[in-house]
């Protein structure tokens, strides 16, 4: 592809914060990509921007983009992104780091252009290389219904300590699953008498974890959806203890594992993300061991634990501490690394959940990545334009694939 121009710009994400967008022009057309931002971030995530901030990254990016103009770059497969990576690394060696968010947006723009050059859509370009079977499978949505933790403002001075309370349908089509989640989401509003949403579009409440799970149980029984939680336990872990604010109590490592096991059993939870703090591999193993002993189908999901980092994922799988994991491409800042992580997970029967971030943009590439890489699930909010555009994109892909 001949690069006519590469133009970066500043946009605002769903939280109103600055983010990076890149517009790449070739003879095939114009291709735009932007990066989301996470509020709850794992210790092993790459820095989203230069340590001096997004403004510094943007200034560096403008200089970097000039180096691509007028170049002929051949990208026929994902591995060809190494050409971009080499240019970036050489530039960073002289001028400073751009950050994972910037590199993610840059790689995505180039992949969109490469797909167009092959007369394909982004998901097809990826699936042709890494896909299994005759046609792509559709993931099931994991919908953020009720919120707490760092993503939610307090209601009457309180909020649930867990970050997300999730609905996971089990339908024959993605479109039907989205419809079920939207109806269940509206029912949750009525049960909670909720009046506001958090930064992921989930309902805000002052209820305790257990009270929210009681509400979720009613929704589950009415709509036939499975229940899940993103505990995000690292966000309320400090000096060896889990500090619960809503009920004002403290749990140690053993108590926390016991509590997670109790909730899995009592509510029949299907999905449990980051039940223990991000460095407690032993605690994760305890919870997964309970799931296996209890003959539960629950997924014990790593996010802060694994951070889409192959080294962390290998350690988690070797230790037998998870059976599912979150993939956030900007978390590692490299689609090349994402490809390796996905391949490793598939080889070891680890379920894959591609996930949005709390500060999202209107870019729908995440949907193409989820389908193209063969994810089992796609985790987003149920409400809000930045979430719905990704759900709509999967539905569009589903219609095309099914003919």
C-alpha positions in Angstrom: 0.0 0.0 0.0 1.2 3.5 -0.8 0.8 5.8 2.2 -0.6 9.2 1.1 -0.9 10.6 4.6 -1.0 9.6 8.3 -2.8 12.2 10.4 -3.2 11.9 14.2 -5.7 13.9 16.1 -7.1 14.3 19.6 -10.6 13.1 20.3 -12.6 12.5 23.5 -13.6 9.0 24.8 -16.8 8.1 26.6 -15.5 9.5 29.9 -14.8 12.8 28.2 -11.0 12.3 28.4 -8.6 12.9 25.6 -7.7 10.0 23.4 -5.7 9.4 20.2 -7.2 8.9 16.7 -5.2 8.1 13.6 -6.5 8.6 10.0 -4.5 6.8 7.4 -5.0 7.5 3.7 -3.9 5.2 0.8 -5.1 4.8 -2.8 -7.7 2.4 -1.4 -9.3 5.0 0.8 -9.2 6.5 4.3 -9.0 4.3 7.4 -9.5 5.6 11.0 -8.7 4.0 14.3 -8.7 5.2 17.9 -7.7 3.9 21.2 -9.8 3.3 24.3 -8.5 4.0 27.9 -8.9 1.9 31.0 -9.5 3.3 34.5 -8.9 0.0 36.4 -5.5 -1.1 35.1 -3.3 -4.0 36.0 0.3 -3.6 37.2 1.7 -5.4 34.2 -0.1 -3.4 31.5 2.0 -1.3 29.3 1.9 2.4 29.9 -1.0 3.8 27.7 1.0 7.0 26.9 4.4 8.6 27.4 5.0 9.1 31.1 4.8 12.9 30.5 1.2 12.4 29.4 -0.9 12.1 26.3 0.1 15.5 25.0 3.7 14.3 24.8 2.7 11.1 23.0 0.7 13.2 20.6 3.6 15.4 19.8 5.9 12.4 19.2 3.2 10.7 17.1 3.0 13.7 14.8 6.7 13.4 14.1 6.5 9.6 13.7 3.6 9.8 11.2 5.6 11.9 8.8 8.1 9.0 8.4 5.4 6.8 6.8 4.2 9.3 4.2 5.2 8.4 0.7 6.3 4.9 1.7 5.1 1.6 0.1 4.3 -0.8 2.8 3.2 -4.4 2.1 1.0 -5.9 4.8 -0.4 -9.2 3.7 -0.7 -10.8 7.1 -0.6 -9.9 10.8 3.1 -10.7 11.1 3.9 -8.0 8.5 3.1 -5.4 11.2 6.7 -6.0 12.3 7.6 -3.4 9.7 5.6 -0.9 11.6 6.9 -2.1 14.9 10.5 -1.7 13.7 10.0 1.9 12.7 8.3 2.6 16.0 11.0 1.0 18.1 13.7 2.9 16.2 11.8 6.2 16.7 11.2 5.5 20.4 14.9 4.7 21.0 15.7 8.3 19.9 12.7 10.3 21.1 10.9 8.4 23.9 7.9 6.0 24.3 4.6 6.6 22.6 2.6 4.3 24.8 0.4 1.2 24.2 -2.7 3.2 23.2 -0.9 5.0 20.5 0.7 1.9 19.0 -2.6 0.0 19.1 -4.4 2.8 17.1 -1.5 2.9 14.6 -1.5 -0.9 14.0 -5.3 -1.0 13.7 -5.4 1.7 11.1 -2.7 -0.1 9.1 -4.6 -3.4 9.4 -7.8 -1.8 8.2 -6.0 -0.5 5.2 -4.3 -3.9 4.5 -7.7 -5.6 4.7 -9.2 -3.1 2.2 -6.3 -3.7 -0.2 -7.2 -7.4 -0.2 -10.9 -6.5 -0.7 -11.7 -7.8 2.7 -13.1 -6.6 6.0 -10.9 -6.5 9.0 -12.3 -9.7 10.6 -11.8 -11.6 7.3 -8.2 -10.5 7.1 -7.5 -11.8 10.6 -9.6 -15.0 10.2 -7.9 -16.0 7.0 -4.6 -16.2 9.0 -5.6 -17.5 12.4 -9.2 -18.9 11.9 -10.3 -22.4 12.4 -13.1 -24.0 10.4 -15.0 -22.9 7.3 -16.3 -19.6 8.7 -15.9 -17.5 11.8 -17.9 -18.3 14.9 -19.8 -15.5 16.7 -18.9 -14.8 20.3 -21.5 -14.5 23.0 -21.9 -11.0 24.6 -20.9 -10.4 28.2 -23.1 -7.4 29.2 -22.2 -5.0 32.0 -25.6 -4.5 33.6 -25.1 -3.1 37.1 -21.9 -1.3 38.2 -19.8 -0.5 41.3 -16.1 -0.1 42.2 -14.0 2.4 40.4 -16.4 2.7 37.5 -19.3 4.1 39.5 -20.1 7.2 41.5 -21.7 6.5 44.9 -25.5 6.6 45.5 -26.5 7.8 48.9 -22.8 7.6 49.9 -22.4 3.9 48.9 -21.8 1.6 45.9 -21.1 -2.1 45.5 -17.5 -3.0 46.0 -17.5 -5.3 42.9 -16.9 -3.4 39.7 -19.3 -5.1 37.3 -22.4 -7.4 37.6 -22.7 -9.2 34.2 -25.3 -10.9 32.1 -24.2 -13.7 29.7 -27.0 -15.0 27.4 -26.9 -18.4 25.7 -28.7 -18.0 22.4 -28.3 -19.4 18.9 -27.3 -16.0 17.5 -25.4 -13.0 18.7 -28.3 -10.7 17.6 -30.8 -12.6 19.7 -28.4 -12.5 22.7 -28.0 -8.7 22.4 -31.8 -8.3 22.4 -32.2 -10.5 25.5 -29.5 -8.5 27.3 -31.1 -5.2 26.4 -34.5 -6.4 27.8 -32.9 -7.8 30.9 -31.0 -4.5 31.4 -34.2 -2.5 31.3 -35.8 -4.9 33.8 -32.8 -4.4 36.1 -33.5 -0.6 36.0 -37.1 -1.3 37.2 -35.9 -3.7 40.0 -33.3 -1.3 41.2 -35.4 1.9 40.6 -32.1 3.1 39.1 -31.8 6.7 38.0 -28.3 6.9 36.8 -25.6 5.1 34.9 -21.8 4.8 35.4 -19.0 5.4 32.9 -19.7 2.0 31.2 -23.4 2.5 30.9 -24.2 0.2 33.8 -26.9 1.1 36.4 -25.6 2.7 39.6 -26.9 1.6 43.0 -26.1 1.8 46.7 -26.8 -1.9 47.3 -24.2 -4.4 48.6 -22.7 -7.1 46.4 -25.1 -9.7 47.7 -28.1 -7.5 47.3 -27.2 -6.8 43.7 -26.6 -10.5 43.1 -30.2 -11.2 44.4 -31.5 -8.7 41.8 -29.3 -10.4 39.1 -30.8 -13.8 40.2 -34.3 -12.5 39.5 -33.1 -11.3 36.0 -31.4 -14.6 35.3 -34.5 -16.6 36.1 -36.8 -14.4 34.0 -34.6 -14.1 30.9 -32.6 -17.4 31.1 -29.2 -15.6 31.2 -26.1 -16.6 33.1 -24.7 -14.4 35.9 -21.2 -13.1 36.3 -19.1 -10.6 38.2 -16.0 -8.6 37.6 -14.7 -8.4 41.2 -11.7 -6.3 40.3 -10.4 -7.2 43.7 -7.1 -5.4 43.3 -8.9 -2.1 43.4 -9.9 -2.6 47.1 -6.9 -4.6 48.2 -4.3 -2.9 50.4 -1.5 -4.1 52.7 -2.6 -7.8 52.6 -6.3 -7.2 53.1 -9.5 -6.7 51.1 -11.2 -3.6 52.4 -14.9 -3.7 51.7 -16.4 -0.3 52.0 -20.1 -0.9 51.4 -20.5 -3.2 54.5 -17.3 -1.8 56.2 -15.5 -5.1 56.7 -12.0 -6.5 56.0 -11.2 -9.9 54.6 -7.8 -11.6 54.4 -6.6 -13.9 51.6 -8.3 -17.0 53.0 -11.6 -15.2 53.8 -11.6 -13.7 50.3 -11.3 -17.0 48.6 -14.0 -18.5 50.8 -16.3 -15.6 50.0 -15.8 -16.1 46.3 -16.5 -19.8 46.6 -19.6 -19.1 48.6 -21.0 -16.7 46.0 -20.2 -19.1 43.1 -22.2 -21.8 44.9 -25.1 -19.7 46.2 -25.8 -17.8 43.0 -24.5 -20.4 40.4 -22.2 -17.8 39.0 -21.0 -18.6 35.5 -18.3 -15.9 35.2 -15.9 -14.7 37.9 -13.3 -12.2 36.9 -10.3 -11.2 39.1 -11.7 -12.8 42.3 -8.3 -12.3 44.0 -5.8 -9.5 43.8 -3.6 -9.4 40.7 -0.5 -11.0 42.3 -2.2 -13.8 44.2 -1.8 -16.7 41.8 -2.3 -19.1 44.8 -5.6 -17.5 45.6 -6.8 -17.8 42.0 -5.8 -21.5 42.1 -7.8 -22.0 45.2 -10.9 -20.6 43.6 -10.5 -22.6 40.4 -9.9 -25.7 42.4 -13.2 -25.2 44.2 -14.9 -24.7 40.8 -13.6 -28.0 39.6 -14.4 -29.9 42.8 -17.9 -28.4 42.9 -18.3 -29.5 39.3 -19.3 -26.0 38.3 -19.1 -24.7 34.8 -17.9 -21.3 36.1 -15.1 -19.5 34.4 -12.4 -18.1 36.6 -11.2 -15.2 34.5 -7.9 -13.4 34.6 -7.6 -9.7 33.6 -5.4 -7.7 36.0 -3.7 -11.0 36.7 -2.8 -11.6 33.0 -3.0 -8.2 31.3 -2.9 -9.7 27.8 0.8 -10.3 28.5 2.1 -13.7 27.2 4.6 -14.1 30.1 1.8 -13.6 32.6 -0.6 -15.9 30.7 2.0 -18.6 30.5 2.6 -18.4 34.2 -1.2 -18.5 34.9 -1.8 -21.5 32.7 1.2 -23.4 33.9 0.0 -22.9 37.5 -3.5 -24.0 36.7 -5.0 -20.8 38.1 -7.5 -19.7 35.4 -9.7 -21.3 32.8 -10.5 -18.1 30.9 -8.9 -14.7 30.3 -9.6 -11.2 29.1 -8.0 -9.9 26.0 -7.7 -6.1 25.7 -5.5 -5.2 22.7 -4.4 -1.8 24.0 -3.4 -3.5 27.4 -0.3 -4.9 25.7 -0.2 -2.4 22.8 0.5 -4.9 20.1 -1.7 -7.0 17.8 1.3 -9.2 17.3 1.3 -10.0 21.0 -2.5 -10.5 20.9 -2.1 -13.1 18.2 0.4 -15.0 20.3 -1.7 -14.8 23.5 -4.8 -16.1 21.6 -2.9 -18.9 20.0 -1.5 -20.0 23.4 -5.0 -19.8 25.0 -6.6 -21.9 22.3 -3.8 -24.5 22.6 -4.5 -24.8 26.3 -8.3 -24.7 26.2 -8.5 -21.3 27.9 -11.7 -19.4 27.1 -11.1 -16.0 25.4 -13.0 -12.9 26.2 -12.2 -9.8 24.1 -13.1 -6.7 26.2 -13.8 -3.0 25.9 -12.4 -0.4 28.3 -14.2 2.0 30.5 -13.2 5.0 28.4 -14.3 3.8 24.9 -14.4 5.4 21.5 -16.7 5.0 18.5 -14.1 2.7 16.8 -15.7 -0.7 16.3 -12.5 -2.6 15.5 -12.8 -4.6 18.8 -15.7 -6.5 17.2 -13.7 -7.5 14.2 -10.8 -8.6 16.4 -13.2 -10.7 18.6 -14.7 -12.5 15.5 -11.5 -12.7 13.5 -9.4 -14.2 16.4 -12.2 -16.6 17.3 -13.1 -15.2 20.8 -15.6 -17.1 22.8 -17.1 -14.0 24.3 -17.2 -10.2 23.7 -17.4 -8.1 26.9 -19.0 -4.6 26.6 -21.6 -2.5 28.2 -25.2 -2.9 27.2 -26.0 0.8 26.8 -24.2 3.8 25.3 -23.2 4.6 21.7 -19.5 3.5 22.2 -20.7 0.1 23.4 -23.6 -0.4 21.0 -21.5 0.3 17.9 -19.4 -2.7 18.7 -22.4 -4.9 19.3 -24.0 -3.7 16.1 -20.7 -4.5 14.2 -20.8 -8.1 15.4 -24.4 -8.3 14.3 -23.5 -7.0 10.8 -20.7 -9.5 10.6 -23.1 -12.3 11.7 -25.5 -11.4 8.9 -22.7 -11.4 6.3 -21.2 -14.7 7.6 -24.6 -16.5 7.7 -25.6 -15.1 4.3 
